[in-house]
Amino acid sequence: MNNQQIHHVAIAILYRDNKFLMQLRDNIPTIVYPGYWAFFGGHIEPGETPEVAVRREVLEEINYTLPAKLINLVVITPKPQYVMFFTHP
């Protein structure tokens, strides 16, 4: 493995009525993927589980409380490592 730092990220895939809810990221050159469409979520803070992190991030970003039941998908990519949660009605 190289010397790059691995970031752990929790992402929520919000799906209802055959549609996905996504966000258009700010077009600031210093952030990752500026101006791209993305799912909600963010970095997992020290001591947080991925589920706690994704619930916190979604609440912070769009003031939405995720449902009690989530489907957990783990996707490992070179950087960052994503833990995705999928929800549907």
N, C-alpha and C positions, 0 to 999 in steps of 0.2 A: 504494500500500500504506500502511496506517496505521502508527502508531508502536509497535504491540505487538510484543514479542519473539517470534520464531519458535523453538519448541523442536523438536529432532529426537529422535524416539523410535523404538526398535526393539521390535517386538512379536512374540512367538511364538504361533502358533495350533497347539496340540497336538491332534491328531485321531487316533483309533484306534477301530476297531470301531463306526463310525457315532456316536461320542461325542466331544465336545470337553472338554478339561480346562481349567477356569477357576478363578480365585480370587475370593473375596469380599473386597473391599477393606475395610480398617478403617473404622469409622464415626467418624472424627475430622473435625470440621468444617473444619479448616484444610488438608486434602488435597484433591486433585482427585477428584471423584466419590466421596465417602465413602459406604460402604455399598452400592456397586454391584458387580455381577459384572464381571470383566474378564479379558482374556488376560494372560499373563506378559510382562514386559519392563520397559523404562524408558528413561531418557535416554541418549543417545549421548555419551560423554565426549570431550573434545578429543583428537584424534589417533586415535580408534577408527573402524573401519569399522562400518556397521550390523550386519554378521554377527558381528563380534567382540563388539559391545555386547550383542546378543541372547543370545549364548552365555554371556557373563558374567552377565547379569541372571538368566537361567533357572537357572544354577548357584547363584547367590547366593540366589535366592528359594525354590527347591525341591530343590536339590542334585541336579539332573538334567543329564546331559550330552546335548546334542542330537545327533542322528545326523549323520554326515558330509554327507549330501546334504539340502539344504534348497531349497525353492522360494521364490524371492524375489518378493514383491509390493510395489509401492510405491504408497501411497495418500497423496495430498496433500490435506490439509484446511486450513481457515483457521488453526487452531492446535490442537494442534501438528502438525507433519508426521510422519506415521507411515511407517516402513519395516517391513513385515510379512513374516515368514517362516512358511511353511506346511510342516508335516512330516506324513508318513503312513507306515505300515509298508511 
